[in-house]
Amino acid sequence: MADTPITIREALSAALREEMRRDERVFIMGEEVGVWGGTYAVTRGFLDEFGEKRVRDTPIAEMVIAGAATGAAMAGLRPVAEIMTINFAFLALDAIINHAAKVRYMFNGQFTVPLVVRTTTGGGKQLGATHSHAPEVIFAHFPGLYVAVPGTAYDAKGMLKAAIRDDNPVLFVEHSTMLQRRSPVPDDLDFTLPIGKSDVKRQGDDVTIVTYQKGLEWSMAAAEQLAKEGIEVEIIDLRWLRPLDLEPVFESFKKTNRCVIVEESLPHFNVGAEISAQLQEHMFDYMDAPIKRVSAMDIPLPYSRELELMALPSADKVVAAVKEVLGG
Amino acid sequence: MVTNLETSQQIDDAGIDLETKTLLEMYWQMVRARRLDERTWVLHRQGKIAFHISGIGHEGVQVGAAMALRRGYDYAHLYYRDLAFALVLGYTPREWMLSVFGKEGEPTSGARQMPSHWSNKKQGIMPASSPVATQVPQAAGMALASKLRGEDRVTLVSLGEGSTSEGDFYEGLNWAGVHKLPMICLVENNIYAISVPMHLQMAVPNVADRAPMFGIEGVVVDGNDVLASYRAIKEALERARSGGGPTLVEAKTYRPVPHSSDDDDRTYRSRDEVEEWKKRDAIKRFETYLLDKGILSGDMIEEIEGRVRLEVDEAQAAAEAAPYPPAENALFPVYAPADEA
C-alpha cells in the first residue's frame, strides 16, 4: 500500500479514528472536542461518527479533564483526554503526575492507567507567556509517565496509535505551529511506532544535532545552510522525552565527537542539560569540543512578534552553534 | 467553640430493617476500628511507627456507609481518615499493621505507599492521591466508566469538610451533576481541617447546602448515628442506580483526637469541647441502643472486646515479626509491560 503524504493534523486524526474503531474502550474528552471538532480541528467529524458518549465536550475544568480521565482509565476504559495547551496542564498536574504517573508503583501494580493526554505546545503564534512555553521537560522529570514529542506526520500517527494501545499514561505533545506539515504516512491500520525510540532524521559526519519537534525544523533548515558550506550534520530526533533513547546519540557522537542540542524549552534544567550530562558521563573519551545548547531564552515568552522571535531558537542560531562547536 | 450540628444521644432507626446479625456486625466493626486505631496511637507514642492519621470518632458514618454499599462491587474512593470504612470493605487489621510498620507482605502497595492511602482492586477500593479532594474528579471518571459500560455500579468518594474548599471538589461535582453520574460524595464533617475551623472554610452552615449549585441532591446526616448514616447512603445509592445522579451527603461528626500524629489539638480547641463531643460518641450511642433493644448484653460486649483485642494483638505481633521488604523492591513496578494491553 502506497504511503500517502498527509499533514500532522490528518495523521493525528487518522490515528485517533482508527484506534476508536478498533477498540470501543477508547473515548475522547476535552474542551471543544465535540461539536467544534477540536481547537486544532483534529477531532472534526468525530462526534458524528462516534456519538456523544465517546466524544465528550467537557466544562472548562482541567482537573476534571485529567482527573476524571485518570479515574476512567483506572476503571478500565482507555481515555484520550485533550488539554488545550500544555501551559494549561499545570492546573491538572496532580492528576497527571501525582496520580496517573505514580499509581501503578505506589499500589504495587494493582492499577494501570491506560491514559493519553493530548496537548499542544510551543510559541511562534504571539500568544504570550502563559500559552506558549514548551515545558514538556517538566513532565518528563517523573517516572511512570511517557512523554511523546513527534515532529513529523509519520511519527505523529505511529506514536499516537502506540500511545493509545499502551497501558501506561502518555502525555502526547503536539506542536501548535506544525500541524500543517506534510509527510508520507502508511495507510496500514496496524502501523505503529515503538515507544521510546529516537530516530536519525539526517546523516552526517561533522556534528551531531539532538533535537525534537520544532527543533527538528530549525535543525533541518540549518543543515541545508551548513551543507552549502560543506558541513554535514547528523540529526537525531528524540521523538520521546521518556523513555529517552540515547543510543543513536551515542553512536553518532562516536563518529562526530561534537554535539549541539536544539529545543524550544527554557534553558534552565532542560533536555540539553540532561543529554550533555549523559554525554560527558558515557562519551567523555570521544568529546572534542564543549557541548552547545540552543533553546528559548531564559525569559517568559513575550507577545510582540519581534520580541517573541528574539526569545525563540531559529535556524540561524543553530547554524551559529554548529560552527562554534567546530571551532569556527 | 462547637459549631457543628447538635447531635442527639438517640439512634434514628426509622425505616431500618436490618437483621440482628447485621446490627451486631456493625457494632463489632466500629469497636474493631476503634481499638485498632487506639493501638496505632500507642505504637506511635512508643516510637515504633513513623506516622498515624486517625479515624477515631468517625466510625459511625464510615461503618454505616460501608455496610450500605455492595461490597466488592461498588467503587469506594476513600480518604485517609477511612480506616473503619476500609475494614468493612475487607481490609484487615494485619494488613493495616504491616502498612504502618512498612513491612514486607503489605498487600496493597508492598509498603511503597504511606499508610491510610487505601486501595484494593478486588474490594473495589480505589487509590487516591495525597492533595485533598483530587479524588473527586477521579471518582467522577470511574462513575462515568460504569455508566458507559451500562453497569449499575456506584462510586462513593469520601473527603473531609476542609477538602471541600479545593477546586477539585467543585469541578468534579459540577461535571458529575452535568452527566448525572452514579456517584455519592460523602463529606465527613468533623469541623476542623487540622486546626482551621469550619467557619473559616466556608460561609454556609452546611457543606450539603452547596448541592443545588451542582444540580444534585444534598443531604445532611448525623454521622455519629450509624443507622442514620447507613440509611442516607442507601438512599443515595438507590438514587444513583436509578439514574437520579449524584448525591452530596454530609455526615456531621467529630474527631476527638489530633488530625494526625504530627499535631497537638490542644493548641486549637478546648478540652471542654472535646469532652462534650465524646458524650455523643458513635460507638457509645449505638451500644446503648443495642442494649436497650436487648440485642446486645454485657457479656456479649466483653466477648467482642476480647475477640477484637486478640485480633489486634495478633496483627501487631505479625507485623513486628515481619521483615522489611528487600531494598530492590524500590525499583519496580513503575511501568506496565508493553504487551499487557
Interface residues (C-beta under 8 A of the other chain):
Chain A: F27 K53 T58 P59 A61 M63 V64 A66 G67 A68 A69 T70 G71 A72 A73 M74 A75 G76 L77 P79 D94 A95 N98 H99 V103 R104 Y105 M106 F107 N108 G109 Q110 F111 T112 P114 P143 G144 R165 D166 D167 N168 I195
Chain B: Y75 H77 P107 T108 S109 G110 R112 Q113 H117 S119 N120 K121 M126 P127 S129 S130 P131 T134 V136 P137 Q138 A139 A140 G141 M142 A143 L144 A145 S146 L148 R149 G167 D168 E171 G172 N174 W175 V178 F332 P333 V334 Y335 A336 P337 A338 E340 A341
